[in-house]
Amino acid sequence: LGTALVAIFSITYALFAQSFQNYSDFMLATVEKLLLDKYQQSLKTNTEVAVSLLSAIYDVENMTAQEKLVLARRLVRTLRFEGDGYFFVYEEGTGKVLIHGADQKLEGQNLWDLVNPADKSQYIIRELDRVAKDGSVFLRYSFPKPGKGTEKFYPKLGTAMLVPGRAMWVGTGAYIDDISESQQTLARKMADITASTRTEICVTFLILGMIAIAIVVVLARHFTN
C-alpha cells in the first residue's frame, strides 16, 4: 500500500508541476503580448498623426521647400504624446536628420551608422529606414535612458512610417522595460502560488497516507482476530 501511495503521489505531483509550468509560461507570454500590443497601437497611432501633419505641410503649393522644412520643424519639434513622447524625421535612404523633437542639435547630422549599443550588428537608423519602406513599422532595439547613464541599456520599441510622396519618414519610440518588470512580478507571484500549492498537496497526501495506514492496521487486526 505504501508503495502504491508513493507512486500515486509522484505521478500526481509530476503532472501538477508540468501543468502549472505550462500555465505559467502561457501567462507570461500573454502578458508580454498584451503590453506590447498596447505600445504598438499607441506608437502607431501617434506616428500616423505626425505623418498626416507633415503631409499637410508638404502638400502646400505656395511655399518653397525650405519654408516647408522650417514650418515642419517648428510644429514637429513641439509635438508630444503621453507626456514625453516626441518625433524625429529622417531623409529616406540617407540617415540625415531633418527634424528631431528631443535634440535640435542633431538636425542636419547623419546618423546612418548609429548602432544598437547592446548589439553592434544592428544599425538602428538603417533598420528604421527599412521598416518604413517595407511597411512593417516597428523595430525593437536597446538604448540608454536619458538621465540613467550610458552604460546601461534598456529595451525600446521604435516606429517609422514614410511620408507619402516625400523622401522622408517620421518615427518615434518608447522604452518597454516595464514589460519585463511586469513579467518578473507575475513570475514571482506564480512561484509563490506554486510553492503554496505544492505544500498543500504534500500535506493532503500525508494525511491520506496516515488514514490509509490506520485503515490497514484496523483491518489487519480484525482479520487476525
N, C-alpha and C positions, 0 to 999 in steps of 0.2 A: 504493500500500500504506500509505504514511504517513497519507494522508487517511482511509483505512478504519480504521486503528488508532485515530486520534484520535476518529473518530465512535463506534467501539465503546466506547472508554474513557469518553467523555462520557455516553453512554446508560447504561452500567453505573453510573457514579458518581452520576448523577441518580436512578436507580432505588434505589440503596443509600441515598442521603441521604433520599429521601422515605419509604422503608420504615422506616428507623431512626427518623425523626422521628415517624412514626405509632406505632411501638412505644414510643418514649419517652413520648409523650402518654398512651398506654394505661396504661403502668406508673405514671405519676404519678397518674392518675385512680384506678387500682386501690388505690394506697397510701392516698390520701385516703379512699376508701370504706371500706377495711378498718379504718383507725384511727377513723374517725367512727362506724362500726358498733359498735366496741368501746366507745367513750364512751357511745353511746346505750343500749346494753344495760346497762352498769353504772349509769348515772344512772337509767334507768327502773326497774330492779330495786330500787335503794335508795330511790327515791321511793315505790314501792309498799309498801315496808316501813314508811315513815313514815305513809303513808295508812292502813295497817292498824292502826298504833298509835293514831292519832287516832280512827279509827272505833271501836276498842275502848273508848277513854276516853269518847267521847261517847254510846256505847250504854248506859253505866251509868245505871240508873234512879234510884238513891237519892242522887244528887248534884245540886247546883244548877249552873246554867250557869257561875257564877263559880268554883265549886270545880273543875269540869271544866277550865276555862281555866288555873287555877293548876297543876293536875296536868299538863296538857298542856305548859305552859311548862317546868316542872321537868324533864320527860322529854325533850322535843324539843330543848331548848337544849343538852343534853349528848350528843345523838345524833350520832355521827360515822361516816364511812366513808372508807376509803382514806386514813387519816391526818388530813387537814384538811377533808374534805367535811362540810358542815353543811346544815341545812334552814331554810327560812323558811315561815311560814304567813300567808296574807292573807285578809281578808274578801272574799268574792266580789263583784265588781262595784263596789267602792268604793276599793280601793287601801290600805285600812287594814291596818297591820302588826299581826298578832295575836301572832306568835312570831318571833323572829329568833335563830338559833343562833350568829351571829357578833357581834352588837351589840344587847344588850338595850335600849339607849337608843332604838333605832328603834321599839320596841314601843309601839303607840298612835298613832304618827305616820301620816300619809297620804302615800304615795309614788306616787299615781296619775299624777302629772306627771313622774316620773323619766324622763329621756331618755337615749338612747344618745349618749355624748359624741362619738362618731365619725360619727353620723348623727342630726342633731337632729330628723328627721322620725319617728324610731322611739321610741315611748313603751314602755319596757321592761315595766313592771308591767301596763299595759293589754294588751300583746301576750301576756304570760304568762297573764293572766286569760282571754284569748281562746282560747289553745291548751289551757287546762284545760277550758274549756267545750265546745270542739268535738272534744276527744279527740286532737288532733294531737300533744300532749305537749311537743314540742321547739321551742326558739326559739334562733336564733343572733344574737348581738349582740356589741358590743365594750365593754370596761370596763377601768379601771385595775387593776393588780395591787397587792395590799397590799404596802407597803414599796418599791414601784417608782416612787413619784411619781404625780402626777395629770395629767401632760402626755402620757404615752404610753399608748395603749390596746391591749389585747390581745383577740383573738377568744375568745369564750366560748360554750359551749353550755349553755342552761338548760332545765329541765323544769318542768312544772306539771301537777298532777292534782287533780281535785276529790275532796273527802272525801264519799262517798255520803251523801245525805240531809242534808248540812250546808252552810251558806252560807259555805264556806271552801275554799281549795285550798292544797296544800302543794307546794313546789318546792325545787330545788337547782340546782347548776351546776358547771361545771368549765372551766378555761381550756384551749383546744385549740390553742395556738400551736405545740405540738410537732409538729402535723400538717404545717404549712407548713415547719418546720425539717427534718422527715424528707423532705419533697418536695424541698427545696433540696439536701439531701445526696445524694439519689438523682439529681437533675438534674446535679449536678457529676460524679458517677460515670459517668452516661450520656454526658456531654460528653467525659470522658476516654477512654471506650471508643470513641466516635465518632471522635475525633481519631486514636487509635491505629490504628483500622481504615482510616481514610482514608489514612494513611501507608502501611499495608501494601498497599492497593490500588494506590496510586501507584507504589510500588516494584515490585510484581508486573507492572504494565503496562509499566514502564520496562524491566524485564528481558525481558519478552516482545517488546517493540519492538526491543530490541537483537538478540535472537535472530532475529526476523523479518528485520531488515535484513541480518544476516550471511548468512542463507539466500538472500536476494535477490541479494546480491553474489556468492556462490558460484555460484548458478545463472546469473547474468549472465555471469560469466567462462567458465563451462562452455559456454554456447551461443555465446559469442563465439569461443572456440577451435574 
